[in-house]
Amino acid sequence: MSFFKRLRDKFSQEPKERDDFQEDLEELEPLDDEEQRREEEPPSRHEPTPERDEPQAHEAPSHDMPAQKEVKHDPISPSSEWEMDFDDDDLISIEEFEEIESQKLGAKFRDGLEKSRHNFQEQLNNLIARYRKVDEEFFEALEEMLIQADVGFTTVMDLVDELRMEAKRRNIQETEDLREVIVEKIVEIYRQDDDQSEAMNLEYGRLNIILMVGVNGVGKTTSIAKLAHRYESEDKKVMLAAGDTFRAGAIEQLQVWGDRIGVEVVSQKEGSDPAAVMYDAINAAKNKGADVLICDTAGRLQNKQNLMNELEKVKRVIGRAVPDAPHEVLLCLDATTGQNAISQAKAFKDVTDVTGIVLTKLDGTAKGGIVLAIRNEMQIPVKYVGLGEKLDDLTPFDPESYVYGLFADMIEQNVPEEDKDQPKEVESGEQYDETR
């Protein structure tokens, strides 16, 4: 199976499937008041259920109620009727559920990366139309295109070298035949034989502490709120620590978000010691049985030494209160700043041990290649990306979803003819579940 075919099957929903699903929804009729009452208030187990009067032989069946299917009760197994109803409910399988979730994820990346996709596809299509033969002139033009897309010089050199070798190995002569290889190599160069690097280090039965760092203006406070909302929706108890006591209005801004999403914010007055805020927040989180504590920090990178000292003190206080904490140190970067984001990542990596990137405003840039540059040059995985303004638009990063979002139209149009009629294959294997 071709790489394009696999991505299309995993993330794309066929138009016919969408129409059929919509028709199924339209055919469902809402329950009337009496049926709804019976659904919500089933008879007591200790009271006999009144049997419905059967129609007499000379009477015509009632048209008010659909004909009931006779159920044969098993006197040995009282649960057999429930099992029969369960089997007849047309519940989807785990594989079908995972397929639907993949399609939803693909659609989210496709919508969120619309600007980058149009830019990438247009430039790559123009390049392939201009250079018909795979030669050094084509590779040089490809390098220039990728650098302009913020992929980063080092990453571009590595990627193009891989493409040169693959073109020789497969004896690819036409640039049109290299289209699919380019997309496949983008996924490979991101993954670097580390498929699980995007997983968050969250565990049941402990207070999970996430330290958020980043310069002012990158969307750090908003990302904290979106992350808290995500974990709240997964039935985790979340609390926030207002550790940015330096920036004017930072505490109030986080409090507004906390009130909006319904999570408690632990704070002190402006100018307080951030380490003291963390100490109070950890004690409060322990006392209230919180699952996740997300800690805001100051972002004054221009005073690097003071910031380093402050973060070291904060981490030291957290580590004393909760062994091995913080469990994640997430760096927020603004995707629209391009290569400046790389400079910020390098600076913060010198200051503290960054475990992952939250890349905000990815939907607002036409140069989505910054994801590859961060991963390849900084060796830091991207864990979340911002694909919109809504609370649920902070999305866990997935390399294949990312390249599908960048090249969705190209993938749909260039699946090999011999693969188009093949049935979809359901991928097996455990999927990462953040709720574990």
Disulfide bonds with the S-S distance in Angstrom:
none
